Amino acid sequence: MRIVLIAAQSLDGFITKHAEPGTAFTSPEDKAYFRAVLAGFDVGLFGGETYRVSRDVIRAQPPGHQLRLVMTRSPERYAADAIPGALEFTDAAPAALAADLRARGFQRCALLGGSHVHSLFFEAGLVDEVWLTVEPVLFGGGTPLLARRADLRLELQTSEKLGAHALLLKYRVP
Ligand SMILES: NC(=O)c1ccc[n+]([C@@H]2O[C@H](COP(=O)([O-])OP(=O)(O)OC[C@H]3O[C@@H](n4cnc5c(N)ncnc54)[C@H](OP(=O)(O)O)[C@@H]3O)[C@@H](O)[C@H]2O)c1
């Protein structure tokens, strides 16, 4: 199973504008690309905080289309939201979680943030690719792409413009 981290960030590396939750800062072109690209994945994986911030959007997706999986230390808190096979909550570590998805036959997992989940999967060596939209904004502060220090060198596969001013960069993690 391939795991692709998909995120949008400011030119200076932040996935949120200051303390504002969500991704209102991204361009219409990125929003359209993001919606379209997700259709190519059979799992979307989120952190608990991203779920709390975007709960309505994440829940709005029609069941059966894709498994949405939320990493939380307290899955029992979300029992009322859970829909087996469509919206699940787990406290499994990344390696066990990925093994379980593989065993269930899933093939393409989109790792959809936020920074803590990004770090957990990089630390477990489980990220195969990074598809990063770089928006032409500078925030000077916010949630960084990674929650914790890392020292990784990726390989650029493709780069393209998204609209007039954003860039879509696709990297392979060797
Ligand atoms: N620009 C973008 O592309 C983009 C993408 C995604 C998100 N975002 C933004 O990023 C922000 C959220 O990022 P974040 O880094 O604060 O949070 P996050 O990574 O979305 O979620 C953190 C949560 O993950 C759970 N978690 C952490 N470690 C865990 C572990 N070992 N096992 C199980 N669960 C674990 C915990 O949930 P519990 O507290 O439930 O235990 C923790 O509070 C939001 O504002 C969101 O809108 C931006």
Ligand as a Chemical Component Dictionary entry (heavy atoms), coordinates in Angstrom:
data_LIG
# 
_chem_comp.id                   LIG 
_chem_comp.type                 NON-POLYMER 
_chem_comp.pdbx_formal_charge   0 
_chem_comp.three_letter_code    LIG 
# 
loop_
_chem_comp_atom.comp_id 
_chem_comp_atom.atom_id 
_chem_comp_atom.alt_atom_id 
_chem_comp_atom.type_symbol 
_chem_comp_atom.charge 
_chem_comp_atom.model_Cartn_x 
_chem_comp_atom.model_Cartn_y 
_chem_comp_atom.model_Cartn_z 
_chem_comp_atom.pdbx_ordinal 
LIG N1  N1  N 0  -2.692 22.899 5.067  1  
LIG C1  C1  C 0  -2.930 21.604 5.082  2  
LIG O1  O1  O 0  -2.699 20.902 4.077  3  
LIG C2  C2  C 0  -3.495 20.966 6.317  4  
LIG C3  C3  C 0  -3.769 19.591 6.284  5  
LIG C4  C4  C 0  -4.299 18.998 7.433  6  
LIG C5  C5  C 0  -4.510 19.755 8.574  7  
LIG N2  N2  N 1  -4.247 21.062 8.560  8  
LIG C6  C6  C 0  -4.462 21.875 9.778  9  
LIG O2  O2  O 0  -3.547 21.417 10.769 10 
LIG C7  C7  C 0  -4.136 21.609 12.058 11 
LIG C8  C8  C 0  -4.047 20.319 12.850 12 
LIG O3  O3  O 0  -2.721 19.850 12.915 13 
LIG P1  P1  P 0  -2.128 19.328 14.312 14 
LIG O4  O4  O 0  -0.726 18.960 14.067 15 
LIG O5  O5  O -1 -2.470 20.327 15.376 16 
LIG O6  O6  O 0  -3.025 18.038 14.653 17 
LIG P2  P2  P 0  -3.270 16.621 13.910 18 
LIG O7  O7  O 0  -1.980 16.025 13.462 19 
LIG O8  O8  O 0  -4.373 16.771 12.944 20 
LIG O9  O9  O 0  -3.877 15.794 15.105 21 
LIG C9  C9  C 0  -3.186 15.624 16.343 22 
LIG C10 C10 C 0  -3.970 14.578 17.096 23 
LIG O10 O10 O 0  -3.677 13.284 16.597 24 
LIG C11 C11 C 0  -3.858 12.329 17.619 25 
LIG N3  N3  N 0  -2.581 11.654 17.842 26 
LIG C12 C12 C 0  -1.355 12.201 17.969 27 
LIG N4  N4  N 0  -0.452 11.231 18.222 28 
LIG C13 C13 C 0  -1.130 10.074 18.252 29 
LIG C14 C14 C 0  -0.771 8.730  18.459 30 
LIG N5  N5  N 0  0.504  8.395  18.700 31 
LIG N6  N6  N 0  -1.725 7.793  18.412 32 
LIG C15 C15 C 0  -3.010 8.124  18.163 33 
LIG N7  N7  N 0  -3.411 9.387  17.970 34 
LIG C16 C16 C 0  -2.486 10.341 18.006 35 
LIG C17 C17 C 0  -4.266 13.094 18.862 36 
LIG O11 O11 O 0  -5.692 13.135 18.843 37 
LIG P3  P3  P 0  -6.566 13.123 20.190 38 
LIG O12 O12 O 0  -6.328 14.473 20.792 39 
LIG O13 O13 O 0  -7.955 12.902 19.699 40 
LIG O14 O14 O 0  -6.039 11.997 21.025 41 
LIG C18 C18 C 0  -3.689 14.485 18.583 42 
LIG O15 O15 O 0  -4.355 15.487 19.310 43 
LIG C19 C19 C 0  -5.580 22.020 11.816 44 
LIG O16 O16 O 0  -5.709 23.412 11.995 45 
LIG C20 C20 C 0  -5.823 21.651 10.369 46 
LIG O17 O17 O 0  -6.807 22.463 9.761  47 
LIG C21 C21 C 0  -3.729 21.698 7.465  48 
# 
loop_
_chem_comp_bond.comp_id 
_chem_comp_bond.atom_id_1 
_chem_comp_bond.atom_id_2 
_chem_comp_bond.value_order 
_chem_comp_bond.pdbx_ordinal 
LIG N1  C1  SING 1  
LIG C1  O1  DOUB 2  
LIG C1  C2  SING 3  
LIG C2  C3  SING 4  
LIG C2  C21 DOUB 5  
LIG C3  C4  DOUB 6  
LIG C4  C5  SING 7  
LIG C5  N2  DOUB 8  
LIG N2  C6  SING 9  
LIG N2  C21 SING 10 
LIG C6  O2  SING 11 
LIG C6  C20 SING 12 
LIG O2  C7  SING 13 
LIG C7  C8  SING 14 
LIG C7  C19 SING 15 
LIG C8  O3  SING 16 
LIG O3  P1  SING 17 
LIG P1  O4  DOUB 18 
LIG P1  O5  SING 19 
LIG P1  O6  SING 20 
LIG O6  P2  SING 21 
LIG P2  O7  DOUB 22 
LIG P2  O8  SING 23 
LIG P2  O9  SING 24 
LIG O9  C9  SING 25 
LIG C9  C10 SING 26 
LIG C10 O10 SING 27 
LIG C10 C18 SING 28 
LIG O10 C11 SING 29 
LIG C11 N3  SING 30 
LIG C11 C17 SING 31 
LIG N3  C12 SING 32 
LIG N3  C16 SING 33 
LIG C12 N4  DOUB 34 
LIG N4  C13 SING 35 
LIG C13 C14 SING 36 
LIG C13 C16 DOUB 37 
LIG C14 N5  SING 38 
LIG C14 N6  DOUB 39 
LIG N6  C15 SING 40 
LIG C15 N7  DOUB 41 
LIG N7  C16 SING 42 
LIG C17 O11 SING 43 
LIG C17 C18 SING 44 
LIG O11 P3  SING 45 
LIG P3  O12 DOUB 46 
LIG P3  O13 SING 47 
LIG P3  O14 SING 48 
LIG C18 O15 SING 49 
LIG C19 O16 SING 50 
LIG C19 C20 SING 51 
LIG C20 O17 SING 52 
# 
